[in-house]
Structure formats: C-alpha cells, structure tokens
Amino acid sequence: MKKPMEIQPTNNDVTRVNDATLRQFLGYHMKRAFNVVQADLLRTLKPFELRMLTYTALVLITDNPGLRQSQLAAAMDIERPNLVVILDELERRELILRERVPTDRRAYALAPTLAGRQLCDKAVAAVTAHENRLLEHLDQDARAAVEAAMKLIEKGAGRG
C-alpha cells in the first residue's frame, strides 16, 4: 500500500512536499539539475538577447558555415517549421545569412555574418563561465563521469 503524500509545514509557513518516491529515479534528479542549469543559462544569455534555441542555432551555424536548414533541424532535433522561426529571428538581427544552394533551389545554406560570429564568441565565453561556475564543485573526473553517463543515456535512447 502506498503512503499518502506527506506535507510537512516548515517554520516559514511554506509547505514542503515529500518527494522521496520521485528521488529514487535518476531522471528526476536529472530534471531538477537541468532546471538549475536552464535557469542560470537563461540569465547568462539574456544580455545577448539569445534564448537556448537561438544560441544553439547560432553556434552550430558559426561552427558549420554552409550548413543546410534540414541539417540544422536534424542536429537540433527540432521540426523544420520551428526552425524557420529561429532562423527568421537570427536573420532579422543580421547574425546569419540564408542563401539558396545553387544545385538545389529548395535548400538554403546558412552562414554567420561578422556580427553573428562576434556575438557567438562572446556568448560562448559567457556560457563557458556559466558552466564552470555551476560545476565548480565537481572535479574533472566527476565531470567526465557525468558527461560519459549522459552520452550513454543519449545513445541508448533509440533502443526503446
């Protein structure tokens, strides 16, 4: 028989919910950790007027000039119509260029502008500092172990 949800009052009248059942799942810990990372990343990217998806797209385009929209959508694991909104924003800000591929009139090649490369470099430096700050309590071995575990989980996702 399952125990009913236990609600324990605290000194400041805030209710603390017993999440012991959920804490037995690694995925729950991953989600809670991601919430911390995501919130700090949003604050980190705000001065650059970037969101997680626009930042990701800008980095991938900067690192892969000539990338096609379909390749970018696959790399970001998002639907192509959703990608168009992201690219429209980056293009409006003159951070990227979309040019038709001469051999395939349906395809667009993506490239960063000088302003896009410069913003990307600054944003990557800020995100590097953000990650170092959040993970400063983990030594290199622990970081490597977490990264290896995440890669194994990602690799195993297709076996469902």
Helices and strands as residue ranges (DSSP letters): E 7-9, E 15-17, G 22-24, H 26-45, G 46-48, H 52-63, E 67-68, H 69-76, H 80-92, E 96-101, E 104-112, H 114-134, H 140-156, G 157-159
